[in-house]
Amino acid sequence: MQIPEDATPQDLVAACRRLYASIDRLDTKAAITVGVSRNDLRCLNMLAEAPVKPSEIAVELGLTTGSVTTLLDRLEKAKLAQRTRDPDDRRGIIVYPTPYLFETLGPLYAAVAKEIERIAAEYSAQERQAAVKHLNEASSAYEVATTERD
């Protein structure tokens, strides 16, 4: 894709929309691959980063604790997640990803990471720094939009 030398702020917004649409399509493919809903996939993405408590899943996904229990039942049945006792809280639970999760979805996301690394290798250090800065700032813009009060 050719980027105009005089890219406007609107060009940046359009590029963000294109990126979001591409991520959305990838996530849809990932959800279909393991037979879960997009909301279930959002939970799996949380688990891929680190084990979490069900209460954290509820907050992040905007679900009730009952809905999280049902979601985790589905993920355990699909062998994508497992619940274990929290060693620091005998009544608490921690949710972990299973190896099967990484076996099934790992190659899909790894292919994207590999392609991004290939592209980034063609950038100068300054261009990579600018790209990371832009992506972090765009992410912050989305965060602001989701936390602003009407």
C-alpha positions in Angstrom: 0.0 0.0 0.0 1.4 3.4 -1.1 1.4 6.0 1.7 1.2 9.6 0.5 4.1 11.8 1.6 1.6 14.4 2.7 -0.6 12.0 4.7 -3.3 13.8 6.5 -4.9 13.1 9.9 -7.8 11.6 8.0 -5.4 9.2 6.3 -4.3 8.1 9.8 -7.9 7.6 10.9 -8.6 5.6 7.7 -5.5 3.4 8.4 -6.7 2.8 11.9 -10.1 1.7 10.6 -8.4 -0.6 8.1 -6.2 -2.1 10.9 -9.2 -2.6 13.2 -11.2 -4.3 10.4 -8.2 -6.6 9.7 -7.9 -7.5 13.3 -11.7 -8.1 13.5 -11.5 -10.5 10.6 -8.6 -12.4 12.1 -10.4 -12.7 15.4 -13.5 -13.9 13.7 -11.4 -16.6 11.9 -9.8 -17.5 15.3 -13.2 -17.8 17.0 -14.5 -20.0 14.2 -11.3 -22.1 14.3 -11.9 -23.1 17.9 -15.7 -22.9 17.8 -16.3 -20.1 20.3 -18.0 -16.8 20.3 -16.2 -13.5 19.9 -16.7 -12.7 23.6 -15.2 -16.1 24.5 -12.3 -15.3 22.3 -11.8 -12.0 24.1 -11.5 -14.0 27.3 -9.0 -16.4 25.6 -7.0 -13.4 24.5 -6.8 -12.3 28.2 -5.6 -15.8 29.2 -3.0 -15.8 26.5 -1.3 -12.8 28.3 -1.6 -14.2 31.8 -3.8 -16.3 34.0 -6.7 -14.3 35.5 -9.3 -14.4 38.1 -13.0 -14.8 37.0 -13.7 -11.3 38.6 -11.1 -9.8 36.2 -12.8 -11.4 33.3 -16.2 -10.0 34.4 -14.8 -6.5 34.6 -12.9 -6.6 31.3 -15.8 -8.1 29.4 -18.6 -6.3 31.2 -20.2 -9.6 32.3 -21.9 -10.7 35.5 -20.2 -13.4 37.5 -22.9 -15.9 36.5 -22.2 -15.2 32.8 -18.5 -15.6 33.4 -19.1 -19.0 35.0 -21.1 -20.1 31.9 -18.4 -18.7 29.6 -15.7 -20.6 31.5 -17.8 -23.8 31.5 -17.8 -23.5 27.6 -14.1 -22.9 27.4 -13.3 -25.8 29.7 -15.6 -28.1 27.7 -13.7 -27.0 24.6 -10.4 -27.7 26.4 -9.2 -24.1 25.9 -9.1 -23.0 29.6 -9.0 -24.6 33.0 -9.9 -23.3 36.4 -7.7 -24.0 39.4 -7.7 -23.0 43.1 -5.9 -19.7 43.8 -2.9 -20.7 46.0 -3.2 -17.3 47.8 -6.9 -17.5 48.4 -8.4 -20.9 49.3 -11.9 -19.8 48.1 -10.5 -18.1 44.9 -10.1 -19.4 41.4 -7.6 -18.6 38.7 -8.2 -19.4 35.1 -5.3 -20.6 32.9 -5.0 -21.2 29.2 -4.5 -24.8 28.2 -1.8 -26.1 25.8 -4.6 -26.9 23.3 -5.4 -23.2 23.1 -1.9 -22.4 22.0 -1.7 -25.5 19.7 -4.9 -24.4 17.8 -4.6 -20.6 17.8 -0.9 -20.1 18.2 0.0 -20.7 14.5 -2.7 -18.3 13.3 -1.4 -15.4 15.5 2.2 -16.4 15.1 1.8 -16.0 11.3 0.7 -12.4 11.8 3.5 -11.7 14.2 6.0 -13.1 11.8 4.7 -10.9 8.9 4.7 -7.8 11.1 8.3 -8.6 12.1 9.2 -9.0 8.4 7.7 -5.6 7.6 9.3 -3.9 10.6 12.7 -5.2 9.6 12.4 -3.0 6.5 12.0 0.1 8.6 14.7 2.2 10.1 15.0 2.4 13.8 13.4 5.8 13.7 10.5 4.6 11.5 9.9 1.7 14.0 10.0 4.1 16.9 7.4 6.3 15.1 5.2 3.3 14.2 5.2 2.1 17.8 4.5 5.6 19.0 1.6 6.0 16.6 0.1 2.6 17.5 0.3 3.3 21.3 -1.3 6.7 20.8 -4.0 5.3 18.6 -4.7 2.7 21.3 -4.9 5.5 23.8 -7.4 7.3 21.6 -9.6 4.2 21.6 -9.3 4.0 25.4 -10.3 7.6 25.8 -13.4 7.0 23.7 -14.4 4.1 25.8 -14.0 5.8 29.1 -15.4 9.2 28.3 -18.7 10.1 29.9 -21.5 11.4 27.7 
